[in-house]
Amino acid sequence: MPEGLRFDASGLIPALAQDWLDGAVLMVAWMNREALERTFATGEVHYWSRSRSELWHKGATSGHIQTLRGFRYDCDADVLLLTVEQRGDVACHTGARSCFYDEGPEPSGGGADAAPPPADVCTELSRVIVGRRERPEPGSYTNRLLEGGDNRILKKIGEESAEFVMACKDDDAEAIAGEAADLIFHLQVALAHHGVEWRRVQEVLAARRGAPRRE
């Protein structure tokens, strides 16, 4: 366990749990030294329950265990950031993916249908595209692509790929960024058309970290 962490007068320190793939904030809880030691020893996150005054192995009852993927603390060493793999994709006791689902004037009950937490821009883009697939909007370019199926979508991917290549050949940084964004968008439309979640792509990329180098 890192030295120099600043626990409060009760021997506790706040810990923020963040999804290891899309950076979404899942929950905030408290840890003491014992919780940290158990977390590092087992690789599964343990917290301290202030209401029950006991160690709390996250997911021991529900099955929604958090596997520790990364650990950081802030510049004042008084707040922890845990990067976790959330089993079942449910962190909140209400059944929501994240405890941070409300944004209106009145709190809701959460649950499986609660709004997802803010995430990285590619994940947010994927949500919009899937939303168009499930709830088409008149005049939507995304819906025109989806309605055209593979013929229209793959043709656009081919065109955008060629434009990206040409931007790279021209060494035009702005054009490269713009064409890359266009290509990612159309790739995500193809994924949505075939029912492949963006998160699955993230999982594949994450699994390739540290993989043997290609010859």
N, C-alpha and C positions, 0 to 999 in steps of 0.2 A: 504494500500500500504506500502511495506517495507520502513523503514527509511534508509537513508544513501546511496541511489542510486546516482550515479554520472552522471548527465546529462551534455552534452557539453555546449558550450557557447550559442548555439541556443535553449537550453532547451530540447535537444533530446538525446535519447539513442538507440543504435542498438538492434534489437530483432531478434533472430533466431528462426524460427518455425520448429519444429521437429515432425514427425509422432508419435502418441502415441503407436502404435503397433510394428513397425519394426525399429524405430529410424532414419528413413531416413530424411535428411535435405530437407525441402520443399521450404523455401524462407528466405530471410532476408529483413527486413524493419525497419522503425523507429517509435519510440513511444515518446510521451511527457507525462507529468503528467496526462493530461486530458484523453489521450488514455488509459493509465493504469487504471485510475479510472473507466472509462466506461467498460473496459474489465473485471475488478473484479466485477463490479456491475451487468453486464448482463450475464457473463459467455461466451460471444462471443468476439473474438479478434477484437480490434480496433487499427488502426495504425494512424500515422500522415503522410500525403502526403506532401512531400517537394515541389513537382512540383505545386501542387494546393493550398498549404498553408491552408489545412483544415483537419479536422478529417475524417478518412477513416474506415468505418465499412466493414471489409473484407467480400466479398461475398454478400453484400447488393443488388448489381445489378445482378451479375452472378448467385447467389444462392449457390456459393461455400464458405459457411460460415465456419469459424474455431471455434470449441467449445474448450474452454480452459480446458485441463485435468491436467496440471501441470505447475509450475512456478519455475524457478531457476534464480539466477544471479551469475556471476563469482566472482573470488577471489578479483578483483579490484572494483566490484560493478558497472562496466561501460558497461556491455554487458548482455542482457537478453536471457534466453533460455525458450521458450514457448513450452510445449508439447501439441499438438493439435489433435483433431479429425477433419479431413478435409472432409467436405461434398462433395460428388461427386468425391472424390479422385483427384481433380484438384486444384492445388495451383497457378500455373503460368498463367499469362494473355494470354499466347499463347495457352493454352489448355493442356499443359503438366502437368504431375503429380507434378513435381518439377521444380523450376527455374534452377536447376543444372543438365543439361542434356548434355552439350557439353564437349568434351575432345580433339577434334582435333584442328588443326591449324586455321581453319576458323569456325566462329560461324554459327549455323544453325537457322532455323526458329522455332524450337521447335514443339509444337503441340501435338496432341494425340499420334502420333507415335514416339515421342522423347524417347531416352533411359531413363530407370528408374534410379533414384538416387541410390547410394550405400546404402545398408541396412545391417541388421544383417546377420550372416553367414547362418542361416537356411533359411531365405528369399532368399538369393543368391543361395543356393542349390536348392530350389524349382524352381527358374527361369531356372536353368540349366536343370533340369529334364523335366519341361514343354517344354523347347526348344527342347530337344531330342524327345519328343512326337510329336511336330509339325514339326520338321525337323530332321528325323532319320539320324544317322551317321553309316556307315558300321563298324562292329566290336564293337559297343558300348554295354557295359554290360547293361546299362540302357535300351537300345532298345531291347535287348534280353529278359529282364524281361517284358517289356511292350508288346512285341509280344507274350509272353507266357500267358498273361492275368492273371486272378485270380489264376489259378492253380499254376503257377510258382511263382507269387509274394507272395501269402499267404503262400506257402510252405517255402519260404525264411524268411518271418516274423516269422513263427513258429520256424525255426531253430535259427534265431538270438535272439529271445526271450529266448530260452532255454540256449543259450550261455551267454546271459546277466545274467540270473539267476545264472548260475554256477560261473561266475566271481564274483558275489556278495557273493555267498557261500564261495568262496575262499578268500574273502576280499582282492582282488588284484586291487588296485586303477587304475593302468594303463590299465589292462584288462577291468575293469568296464567302463572306459571312452571310450575305443575302441569299445566295444560291444554296448554301448549306441549309439555311432555314427553310427554304422552299422544298428542298429534297426531304428533310426530316418530316415536314408537314405531310407530304404526299406518301411517304413511307408509313406514317401513322394512319393515314386513311386506308391504305392497303391492309394494315394490321387489323383495323376495326372491321373492314369488310370481311376478313377471314376469321374474325372472332378471336384473334390473338391479342392478349392484353399487353400494353406497354410494359407493365411490371415484369412480364415474362422475359422481355428483352433485357431489362435491367438485371434480372437474376442471371441470365446467361453471361452478360458482361462481367458481373461480380464474380461468377464462378471461374472466369478466365484469369482473374488476378493471380499472379504467382504460378500460372500454368507453365509447363516446360516451353522453352523458346522454340519457335518454328525454325527449322533449318532452311 
